[in-house]
Amino acid sequence: MTIHKTVIPAAGLGTRMLPAAKAVPKEMLPILDRPTIQYVIEEAAEAGIDDAILITSKTKRALEDHFRPNPELEDRLKSAGRSSLLDSLQKLSRQVQFHFIDQAQQRGLGDAVFQSQKQVGNQPFLCQLGDAVFSGALLPARQLVEAFERFGTSVIGLEEVSEEKVSRYGIIGGQRIEEDIWKLDSLVEKPSKDTAPSRLAIAARYILTPAIFDCLAETKSGVGGEIQLTDGLRLLLAREPIHGVILKGKRHDIGNPIDWLRTNLIFASQVPEIWKQLGPLLRQLLKAP
């Protein structure tokens, strides 16, 4: 089956980005000239995805407004000869159809994914966390779609982390069947470095079969009443195979101010005309006492 849909959980409160995220969703915070969420959907579109399902909340209408046409703004830009400012967004809107679903209560990532069941139907789908973007020649969505076309199973994006960081992530165990591909036999949420089955962390990107919805329906809530996606995946693994793919793209988070600023600088360094202006300033600041 071909992957046509992506589910993007984006209802979280973004407390680590307060007060900036009080009225502006963290997924709308810009990386250079566009909001983070646009990079996420552009990644999906590049992999052939044409249907985006965003799990949001009533306090995050800015996400919906960003992708909705704005004839008044478009007319003003056209009359001023500046229509090109919206080119990337308009191109994306021609490629992808958008749907928005409210997550009424903040009950965790697993519950956010579960909210998409009716819209997804009985199809495998891509799942992308809305506060992580990637750079590189091969982005995760395409890499995971290609892996799914080979194996026909759920596929989890992975990144190798240091031993000291395994306790921050969901970690997989299993058998390496090719250079960058693993067949999973365990999933452990935030293990200690002494008990971690590997140093391969779940990295914000998944392709999931529709069987995940039955698993999430059976998943019990944990701390804070939240339903964890990793717990649902553990049930899924007991019922059908799951593969993991070490992602070739580099992950960049925007979950806190330092990471957001770092991501902006990294992306700026990849655009010569922007770095030409920023580079001297940064070198000057580094020399300052």
C-alpha positions in Angstrom: 0.0 0.0 0.0 1.1 3.6 -0.7 1.4 6.1 2.2 -0.8 9.1 1.5 -1.5 10.5 5.0 0.6 12.0 7.7 -0.6 12.6 11.3 1.1 15.4 13.1 0.4 15.7 16.9 0.6 19.4 17.7 -1.8 20.0 20.6 0.8 20.2 23.4 1.1 23.4 25.5 4.8 24.0 24.8 5.5 24.9 28.4 9.3 24.9 27.9 8.9 27.7 25.4 6.8 30.0 27.7 6.1 32.9 27.6 6.8 32.9 23.8 4.3 29.9 23.3 1.5 31.4 25.4 -0.4 32.8 22.4 1.8 31.5 19.6 2.0 27.7 19.2 5.6 26.5 19.4 5.1 24.8 16.0 4.5 28.3 14.6 7.8 29.6 15.9 9.9 30.5 12.8 13.0 28.8 11.6 14.3 31.5 9.2 11.4 32.5 6.9 8.8 30.0 7.8 7.2 28.3 10.8 8.5 25.0 12.1 5.2 23.2 11.1 5.7 24.1 7.5 9.1 22.4 7.3 7.4 19.3 8.8 4.7 19.2 6.1 7.1 20.0 3.3 9.1 17.0 4.4 6.0 14.8 4.1 5.0 16.3 0.7 8.5 15.6 -0.7 7.8 12.0 0.1 4.5 12.0 -1.8 2.2 12.6 1.1 -0.9 14.5 0.0 -3.1 14.5 3.1 -2.0 16.1 6.4 -4.0 15.5 9.6 -3.0 17.9 12.4 -4.0 17.1 15.9 -4.4 20.5 17.6 -6.5 22.3 20.2 -8.9 25.2 20.3 -6.0 27.5 21.5 -3.9 26.7 18.4 -6.0 28.2 15.6 -2.9 29.9 14.3 -1.8 26.5 12.8 -5.1 26.3 10.8 -4.9 30.0 9.8 -1.4 29.5 8.4 -2.5 27.0 5.9 -5.9 28.6 5.1 -6.0 30.9 2.0 -6.0 34.7 2.9 -7.3 36.5 -0.2 -6.9 40.0 1.3 -3.2 39.4 2.1 -2.6 37.7 -1.3 -4.2 40.7 -3.2 -2.1 43.2 -1.2 1.1 41.4 -2.0 0.1 41.0 -5.6 -0.6 44.7 -6.0 2.8 45.5 -4.4 4.6 43.0 -6.7 5.6 40.8 -3.7 3.5 37.7 -4.4 6.7 35.6 -4.3 6.7 35.9 -0.5 4.0 33.3 -0.3 5.3 31.0 -3.0 6.5 28.2 -0.7 3.2 28.1 1.2 1.0 28.3 -1.9 3.0 25.5 -3.5 2.5 23.3 -0.4 -1.2 24.0 -0.3 -1.5 22.8 -3.9 0.3 19.5 -3.0 -1.4 18.7 0.4 -4.9 18.7 1.7 -5.2 19.8 5.4 -7.4 18.5 8.1 -7.5 19.7 11.7 -8.7 17.7 14.7 -9.0 19.0 18.2 -7.6 16.9 21.1 -10.0 18.0 23.7 -7.8 17.0 26.6 -4.0 16.8 26.8 -3.8 13.0 27.4 -0.4 12.3 25.8 1.1 11.5 22.4 -0.7 8.1 22.2 -4.1 9.7 22.7 -3.2 12.4 20.1 -2.5 9.8 17.5 -5.6 7.9 18.5 -7.7 11.0 17.7 -6.9 10.5 14.0 -8.4 7.1 13.7 -11.6 8.1 11.7 -9.7 10.3 9.4 -6.9 7.8 8.7 -9.2 4.8 8.3 -7.8 1.4 7.5 -4.5 2.7 6.0 -0.9 2.8 7.1 0.2 6.4 7.7 3.2 8.5 8.5 3.4 10.2 11.9 5.6 13.2 12.5 6.1 15.1 15.7 5.5 18.8 15.0 8.4 20.2 17.1 11.2 18.4 15.3 12.7 19.2 11.9 15.4 17.5 9.9 18.1 18.6 7.5 20.0 16.5 5.0 19.8 15.1 1.5 17.5 12.3 2.5 14.7 13.4 4.9 13.0 10.9 7.3 9.6 10.8 5.6 11.0 9.6 2.3 13.4 7.2 4.0 10.6 5.6 6.1 8.2 5.4 3.1 10.9 3.5 1.1 11.4 1.2 4.1 7.7 0.5 4.4 7.5 -0.3 0.7 10.2 -3.0 1.3 8.9 -4.5 4.5 5.2 -3.7 4.7 5.4 -3.2 8.5 5.4 -0.3 10.9 8.7 1.5 10.7 10.2 3.7 13.4 12.8 6.3 12.7 15.9 5.9 14.9 19.0 7.9 15.9 22.0 6.8 17.9 22.5 8.7 21.1 25.3 8.7 23.7 25.1 6.4 26.6 24.5 9.3 28.9 21.4 10.3 27.0 19.5 7.0 26.7 17.5 7.8 29.8 15.8 10.7 27.9 14.3 8.7 25.1 12.4 5.6 24.1 15.1 3.0 23.2 14.7 0.0 21.0 16.2 -3.5 21.2 16.4 -6.0 18.4 18.5 -7.5 15.7 20.3 -5.5 13.0 19.3 -7.1 9.6 21.1 -4.6 7.4 23.5 -1.7 7.9 20.9 0.8 9.0 17.8 -1.4 9.5 16.7 -3.3 12.7 14.0 -5.7 13.4 12.7 -4.8 16.8 12.1 -7.2 19.7 11.7 -4.6 22.5 10.8 -1.0 23.3 11.8 0.6 26.6 10.8 4.1 27.6 13.7 6.1 29.2 15.8 3.2 30.5 18.9 3.7 32.6 22.2 3.4 30.7 22.8 0.1 32.5 19.5 -1.5 31.4 19.1 0.1 27.9 19.0 -2.6 25.2 20.8 -0.3 22.8 21.7 3.3 22.1 19.1 3.6 19.3 16.5 6.2 20.3 13.0 6.7 18.7 13.4 9.9 16.7 10.1 11.7 16.2 9.1 9.9 13.0 7.1 6.8 12.4 5.1 4.8 9.8 2.3 3.0 11.6 -0.1 0.3 10.4 -3.8 0.9 11.3 -3.4 -1.9 13.9 -1.9 0.8 16.2 -5.4 2.2 16.9 -6.6 -1.1 18.5 -3.4 -1.1 20.6 -3.8 2.5 21.7 -7.5 1.8 22.6 -6.1 -0.9 25.0 -3.2 1.1 26.3 -3.7 2.2 29.9 -2.9 5.7 31.0 0.2 6.3 33.0 1.6 9.2 35.0 -0.6 12.3 34.7 -3.3 10.3 33.0 -1.4 10.3 29.7 -1.4 7.5 27.1 2.1 6.9 25.8 2.6 6.1 22.1 5.6 3.9 23.1 3.3 1.7 25.3 0.9 1.3 22.3 3.9 0.4 20.1 4.9 -2.3 22.6 1.5 -3.9 22.3 1.7 -3.6 18.5 5.1 -5.3 18.6 3.6 -8.3 20.4 1.1 -8.7 17.5 3.1 -7.9 14.3 6.7 -7.1 13.2 8.1 -3.6 13.5 11.3 -2.4 11.9 13.5 0.5 12.8 15.6 2.6 10.4 18.5 4.7 11.4 17.7 8.1 9.9 20.2 9.7 7.6 18.9 13.3 8.2 20.0 15.3 11.2 17.3 16.0 13.8 16.8 19.5 15.2 14.4 20.3 18.0 12.6 23.6 18.9 11.3 22.5 22.3 13.2 25.0 24.4 14.7 28.4 23.6 18.3 27.2 23.3 17.4 24.4 20.9 15.2 26.8 18.9 18.0 29.3 18.6 20.5 26.6 17.7 18.2 25.3 15.0 17.9 28.7 13.5 21.6 29.2 13.3 22.2 25.7 11.8 19.6 26.4 9.1 21.0 29.9 8.5 24.5 28.4 8.0 23.1 26.4 5.1 21.9 29.4 3.2 24.9 31.4 1.8 23.2 34.7 1.4 21.9 34.6 5.0 25.2 33.3 6.5 27.1 36.1 4.7 25.2 38.5 6.9 25.1 36.5 10.2 28.6 35.1 10.1 30.5 38.3 10.8 28.1 39.2 13.6 28.6 35.9 15.3 32.3 36.1 15.0 32.1 39.6 16.5 30.0 38.4 19.4 32.4 35.5 20.1 35.3 37.9 20.4 33.3 40.1 22.9 34.4 39.9 26.6 
